Amino acid sequence: MWFLGCHGGAGVTTLTRALPGGGTDAHRVWPAPVDHVRAPVVLVARGHHDGLRAAQSAARQWASGVLPWVSLLGLVVVADAPGRPPKVLRDLQHLVSGGVPRAWSVPWVEPWRCGEPIESNTPRQVTALGRDLVQLSGGIQYGRP
């Protein structure tokens, strides 16, 4: 499974460490097709305006049909600050989330910011995300009957 950061600082490294089984950082580039197996991809973005707009742009690229080898599983929005985001950002996140198959939110985790071990400070939302991704990530074929 690939985690594609929609912009720098999206949180891909932390997220892959926090999820059991990890995943692979796509380094902000759509993965290339390999052996006719559709690549399962999860978009990752921060919950600020620029992050959500970058996620919207990536979702549009996928929806355009130019990436037939990509199986987009969804979008993870990582909080950029503690607390509930302003209404304008909640509305934008809702709009962007409508353009992807699934969407998840990861809350602000102050211990991660302070360098404490990720494994001992994993919020329930990340645990649920991991369970969902295990269920969603099957090898999907493309270009073959």
Residue pairs with C-beta under 8 A, 6 or more apart in sequence:
1 21
1 23
1 24
1 40
1 41
1 42
1 73
1 133
1 137
2 23
2 24
2 25
2 26
2 31
2 39
2 40
2 41
2 42
3 12
3 15
3 16
3 23
3 24
3 25
3 26
3 41
3 42
3 44
3 76
4 12
4 26
4 28
4 29
4 30
4 31
4 41
4 42
4 43
4 44
4 58
5 11
5 12
5 25
5 26
5 27
5 28
5 44
5 45
6 28
6 43
6 44
6 45
6 51
6 54
6 55
6 57
6 58
7 28
7 45
7 46
7 50
7 51
7 54
8 28
9 46
10 44
10 45
10 46
10 51
10 54
10 78
11 44
11 46
11 76
11 78
11 106
12 25
12 26
12 44
13 25
14 78
14 112
14 118
15 23
15 44
15 76
15 78
15 106
15 126
16 22
16 23
16 24
16 25
17 118
17 119
18 118
18 119
18 122
18 126
19 126
19 129
19 130
19 133
20 130
21 130
21 134
23 42
23 133
26 41
30 41
30 61
30 67
30 70
31 39
31 41
31 69
31 70
32 39
32 69
33 39
33 69
33 142
36 141
36 142
36 143
36 144
37 139
37 140
37 141
37 142
38 68
38 69
38 70
38 71
38 139
38 140
38 141
38 142
39 69
39 70
39 71
40 71
40 73
40 136
40 137
40 138
40 140
41 62
41 70
41 71
41 72
41 73
42 72
42 73
42 74
42 75
42 76
42 133
43 55
43 58
43 59
43 72
43 74
43 75
43 76
43 100
44 75
44 76
44 78
45 51
45 52
45 54
45 55
45 58
45 75
45 76
45 77
45 78
46 52
46 77
46 78
46 79
46 80
47 77
47 78
47 79
47 80
47 85
47 89
47 93
47 105
48 80
48 89
49 88
49 89
49 92
51 77
51 80
52 77
52 89
52 92
52 93
52 96
53 92
55 75
55 77
55 96
56 95
56 96
56 99
59 72
59 75
59 96
59 99
59 100
60 99
61 67
62 70
62 72
62 100
63 99
68 142
68 143
69 142
69 143
71 140
72 100
72 101
73 101
73 102
73 133
73 136
73 137
74 100
74 101
74 102
74 103
74 104
74 136
75 96
75 97
75 100
75 102
75 103
75 104
76 103
76 104
76 105
76 106
76 129
77 93
77 97
77 103
77 104
77 105
77 106
78 106
79 85
79 105
79 106
79 107
79 108
80 108
81 108
82 108
82 110
83 108
84 90
85 93
93 103
93 105
96 103
97 103
102 132
102 136
104 125
104 128
104 129
104 132
105 125
106 123
106 125
106 126
106 129
107 123
107 125
109 121
109 123
111 120
111 121
112 118
112 121
